[in-house]
Amino acid sequence: METFDITVIGGGPTGLFALFYAGMRGAKAKVIDALPELGGQLYALYPEKYVYDMPGFPAIIAADLVKGCIEQAMQWPHAVCLEERVTGIERRDDGSFALTTDKAQHLTKTIIICSGIGAIKPRKLPAPSAASFEDRGVHYYARNFDAFSGLRVVVVGGGDSAVDYALALEPRAKAVTIVHRSQFRAHPHSVDLLRRSKVEIRQPDFEVKEVHGDGKVEAVTLVQSKTKEETRLEVDAVLCALGFVSDLGELARWGIETSGHGVVIDPITMETNVKGIYAAGDVIAHAGKLKLIACGTSEAAIAVNQAMVYINPANKVQPVHSSNLTLPISAKVGAQP
């Protein structure tokens, strides 16, 4: 069985950049992801959502960003293993790792965990009747914004996803209302755009108390939590962006230290408490962590460089500058991987 230099767990933008940088360092690399296609949760949950915090792009649709990340990473013949869930990691006698999935075993000298916030489930709308309308007007993802064209939509939540959903749906839907019980937590620029849009804002202190309909969503009851005043709003769809419940329990079972909702790492090297295992992106936790894709890519590059030194201490942590490297032919402008 072939032993790889670096195995990346997670095929989102951070994991893909780790693959790219592994190629830059001449490493034999592999990526393993539980999803059926590369792109991670960004592509699986929000393919039409705009991403605003990537260098060089004032705004870019998530699916287009993922496409570019894949093209960048796959300039080298990296191994790609999809629809495989990692179930165990063991140290071998020679210091390498045997990484077991639900389908196979993989041998690797180092591991970089880029699994986002781990296994996730959406936080459900607490309204008692909401569960009975799931997939019949109550949604927790929006993979296709055109599906909401001409509809009256209530977006529930106050973070970046909720605000971005409302802004994206406003030109398509018949009417959009955003409902949130406290202050918006989205980027101030996005909130400013929201306040200047035609989206009706019910915030703060508003919640969806009840969902009504006969077989499909037809209305919601909103309650103002301070005054207890209730309002019935005729709608066709409820799009919830209340965050996710993550599970990092599997990592702890592998002996990797976690704290709260993240993996504990050395912020200088990205190494976990297990020598040879690194982490990058939203999966990590430290005092200065920013959950931005741009930060994840930087962390991925650091992890790769440290992994190369772990593999061979004669390697340099600081690589040759990318402008001095000869890239594969696919790196040329307009070429395909």
N, C-alpha and C positions, 0 to 999 in steps of 0.2 A: 504494500500500500504506500502510495506517494506521501511524503511529508512536506507540507507547505511551510514557508517562512512565516507568513501572517495569515490568520483566518479572521475575517471580520464577521461579527454576528450583527446582522441588521443591514438592510439594503436601502435605507433612506438616504437623503442628501449627505449626511455626515458619514455614513458607511461608504457611500460611493466615493466621497473625496478621500477617505482612507485608502480605498483601492487605487485611486489615481496616484496618490502620493507613494503608495507601495510600488507602483510601476516606475515612478520617477527614481526611486531608490534601488531599482533592479531586483525587487523582492518577488518571489513566487507567492502569489496571493489567491485567496478564495473568499467568497462571501456566501453566507448561509442566511436565509430569511424564511420565516414561516408563511409569508404571503405568496400568492401565485405569480407576482410580478415585482420587479424592482421599483423603488420609489418610496417604500415605507408608508407610514401612516399619512404623510402629506398627500401622496398620490391615491391611497386607498380611501381616504375620508374627504379630502378637499381638492380634487383635481382641477376644479374651475375657480378656486379661490385665488385672489391676487396675493403675492408675496412682495412686501415692500422693503425688506431689510437686507437684500442681497447687494453687495457692491457691484456697481456697473449697470444696475437696472432700477430706474425709478419705480417700476412696478412690473412684475412678471407673473403670468398665470402658472400655478403650481405644476400643472402637467408639462408645460414648456420648460420649466426649471428642471424637472426630473429628467426630461429628455436630454437636456444639455449635460446634466450630471452623468447620465449613463454613457453618452458619447465620450465625455472626458475620461471616465474611468476605464472604459473598455477599449482604449487604444492599445492595451496589452491583453494577451489572451488569458485573463483571469478566469478561474473556475467559478461558476455560478450554480448554487444549489438552492432551488426554490421549493416552497411548500414542505420545508423540513423544520421541525421545531426542536431546538437543542434541549436535551433532557439530562445531560450529565457531562462533567469535565473531570478528568483524572490526570494526575501527574505521572508520567512514565519514568522508568529507571534512568533514562538518558537525559531527563530534564524537560523533554518535550511534553505535549499534552495529547491525550486521546479524548476527542470531543465526540460525544454520542448524540445522535438525533433519533427521532422516531422512525427514521428510514435507513440510516447508515452510521458508520463510524468514520471519523476524519482525524488525521494526524497532523499536528502543527507545532511549530516551535514557539509561536507566540499567538496571543488572542487579543483582538481589540473589540470591546463590546460597544456597539452603536445602536442599541435596541430601543432608543427613544425612552418613553416612560414605561416600557414593558408591556405585558399583556394588559389590555385595557377594556373597560366597559363604560359606556356613557352613563353619566349621572342622570337618573330618570326624573321626569317632571313629577313632583309630589302630588299633583292633583289626583284625587282618588279614582276618577274615571279615565285618566290618561292612558293607562295600560291597554284598555279595551279598544283604543283607537290607533294603536301602533300599526304602521303601514296602511292605515286607512285615513291618513290626514295628520297624524302625529309622527314627526320625523326627528331622528337624532343625527343624521348626516345629510349633506346636500351634494351629491356627486354630479348632478346635472341641474344647473340653475334654470334651464329652459323648461323643465318639468313644472315650474311654478309660474310660468307665463300666464297672465290673465287672472291669476288667483288673488284672493285676499289672504295675506300671510301675516301671522304673528310670529315674531322671532323672540325667543325667551333667553335672556342672558345679558351680561354686560362686559364680557371680555373681548379680546381681539376677534375671535371667531364669530361671536354674535354680531358685533358691529360690522365686520367685513361681510357677513351674510346679508345684513340689512342693506348695505350699500350696493352689493351685487344684485340683489333682487329688486331694488327700487325701480330701475328702468324696465324691468320685465313684468313684474306683478301688477295687478290692478291697484292694490294698496298694500303697504307694509307698515306694521306697527311693531315697535320694539318695546319689550316689557322687562323691567329689571327692578330689583328690590333695594339696591344700594347705589353707590357711585360707580360710574363706568371705570373699568380697569384696562381698557384698550389704550393704544397709543393716542396721545393727545391730538395728533394730526388727524387720525381717523375719526375721533369723536367730533372734532371740529367739522369735518366733512359731513358727518351724520347730522349735526345740528343745522347745517346749511342745505340739507337735502329735503325731499318731500316726505321722508319717513316720519310717521307719527311717533313721538317719544312719550312713553308712559314710565317715568323714572324720576326720582327714586320712590321707594315704598310701594311699588306695584308688583303683584304676583298673579299668576293664573290659578284661580281657585278651583275651577271646574271646566271640563270639556264636554260639549253637548253635540248630539247628532243622532241620526237614525241610520246606522250602518257606516257612516263616514262623518268627518268633522263638519259641523255646520255653524258652531258658535263657541265662544269661551266666555266665562265669567271672570272678570278682573276684580281684584279687591285691593283697595288702598289700605295698607296695614295699619296706619295710624288713625285714620278716620273711620275705618271699617266700611266705607262706602263701596258698593258693588256696582259694576257696569257690565252689561252684556254686550259683546262685540261679535257681529256676524263675520265669520271667517271660513276659509276653505282649507287652510293648512296651518299647522303649528310646527315651527322648526326650533328645536331646543338645542342650545349651545351652552350647556351647564357644566362643561368640563368632563373629566373622565376619572374613574376609579382605577388606579394602576396596581399591579401585583408584581413586586420584585422578589417574591418568596423563593422562586427557583434559584435566583442568584445566591441568596443566603445559603441555600442547601448545597451549593457548590463551594462554600467556604469563602465567598466574596463578601466583604463587609459592606453593609448598607446602613444608611441613616435617613429616617423619614422616607422620602420618596426618591432617593437617589443612591448611587454607588459612591462610597467614600474613596477618593483618589488623592494622590499627591498632585496639587495644582501646578507644580513645576514640570513633572514628568508624565502625568496622566496615568501613572501606574496604580493599580489597586493594591490591597494588602497581600495579594498573591503575586509573587515575582513572575514576570513574563505575561501577565494579564493586565491589559490597559482598558480604559473606557473613555468615551468622548460623546459630546452631544447632550441631549436632554436627560440621559440616564445618569449623569454624574451629579454629585452634590458637594459644594464647598461654599464658603462664605461669599466669594465674589462671583459666583456662577450667574451668567446671563443666558436665558433660554432663547437664543437666537440661532438661526441656521448658520449665519456668518461666524459666530463664535464656535459652533460645533465643528466647522471645517478647520478652523485654526487648531482646535484641540485634537482633531484627527491627524493633522500633519505632525504635531508634537508627539503623539502616541506612536506613529510610524517611525519617526526618527529615533525615538527611545528604544523601540522594539529592535531596530537594526543594530543598535549598540549592544542590546541584551544578547542578540544572536551571535554577534562577533564584537567583542570589546575593542577590536582594532578599527572598527568603523567610526566615523565621525558623527557626532550628534548634529552638527551644523552641516547640511549637505551643500553641494555645489549649487550656486544660484540657478534657478530654472532657466534663466535667459541664456545660460552657458551650456545647457544640455541639448543633446540631439534627441528629439522626440520621434516616435513612430510616424510613418508616413501619414497615418490618419489624423495626426495633429495639424496637418496643413489646413489652411482655411478652405472650407468647402469640401474637404474630403470626408468620406464616410468610414466609420470604424469597421 
